[in-house]
C-alpha cells in the first residue's frame, strides 16, 4: 500500500473523479493505486460533502463569508486574551 501522505490532493481528486466515470470496481481502482478502500471512501465522502456545501449555498460564497466573519471574531477574542495575559504577567 502507498503511504497516504505520498498521494497529492490533485491525485486524490483524480481518483475520485475516475471512480465516478469508471465502470470498474472501487476495489480494482484502490488496488491499482495502492490505497485501502476505507481511505478511498473517506476521501470520496469529504469530496462529495464539500460539493454539497457548494450547492447548498448556490455558489455565492455565503458560507465563506460566514466563516470569514467567524474567523475575525475569534481573532478579536484571541487579541483581547493576549492583552489580558500580558497584563496579568506584569502584575
C-alpha positions in Angstrom: 0.0 0.0 0.0 1.2 3.5 -0.8 1.5 5.9 2.1 -1.4 8.3 2.2 0.9 11.3 2.6 2.6 10.4 -0.7 -0.6 10.9 -2.7 -1.2 14.6 -3.5 -4.5 16.3 -3.3 -4.8 16.5 -7.1 -4.2 12.7 -7.3 -6.9 12.1 -4.7 -9.4 14.2 -6.7 -8.4 12.4 -9.8 -9.0 9.1 -8.2 -12.5 10.2 -7.0 -13.4 11.5 -10.4 -12.1 8.4 -12.1 -14.3 6.3 -9.8 -17.3 8.4 -10.8 -16.6 8.0 -14.5 -15.4 4.4 -14.4 -17.4 1.3 -14.7 -14.8 -0.7 -12.9 -15.0 -1.5 -9.2 -13.7 0.6 -6.4 -11.7 -2.4 -5.2 -9.8 -2.6 -8.5 -9.2 1.2 -8.5 -7.8 1.1 -5.0 -5.7 -1.9 -5.7 -4.3 -0.3 -8.9 -3.3 2.9 -6.9 -2.2 1.1 -3.7 -4.7 2.6 -1.3 -7.2 1.0 1.0 -10.9 1.1 0.2 -11.6 2.7 3.6 -9.2 5.5 2.8 -10.8 6.0 -0.6 -14.3 6.2 0.8 -13.2 8.8 3.4 -11.7 10.9 0.6 -14.8 10.5 -1.5 -17.2 11.4 1.3 -15.2 14.5 2.1 -15.1 15.5 -1.5 -18.8 15.0 -2.0 -19.7 16.8 1.2 -17.7 19.8 0.1 -19.6 19.7 -3.2 -22.9 19.5 -1.4 -22.0 22.7 0.6 -21.3 24.5 -2.6 -24.7 23.6 -3.9 -26.4 24.5 -0.7 -25.0 28.0 -0.8 -25.7 28.2 -4.6 -22.1 29.0 -5.2 -22.5 32.5 -3.8 -19.7 32.1 -1.3 -22.0 32.9 1.6 -20.5 30.1 3.6 -17.1 31.5 3.2 -18.3 35.0 4.2 -19.8 33.4 7.4 -16.5 31.6 8.0 -14.5 34.9 7.5 -16.8 36.7 10.0 -16.3 33.9 12.5 -12.5 34.0 12.0 -12.4 37.7 12.5 -14.5 37.4 15.7 -12.1 34.7 17.0 -9.1 36.8 16.2 -10.5 39.7 18.2 -11.1 37.3 21.2 -7.6 36.0 20.9 -6.2 39.5 20.8 -8.1 40.5 23.9 -7.0 37.4 25.8 -3.4 38.0 24.7 -3.6 41.6 26.2 -5.1 40.2 29.4 -2.4 37.6 29.8 0.3 40.2 29.3 -1.3 42.5 31.9 -1.6 39.6 34.4 2.1 38.6 33.8 3.2 42.2 34.7 1.3 42.2 37.9 
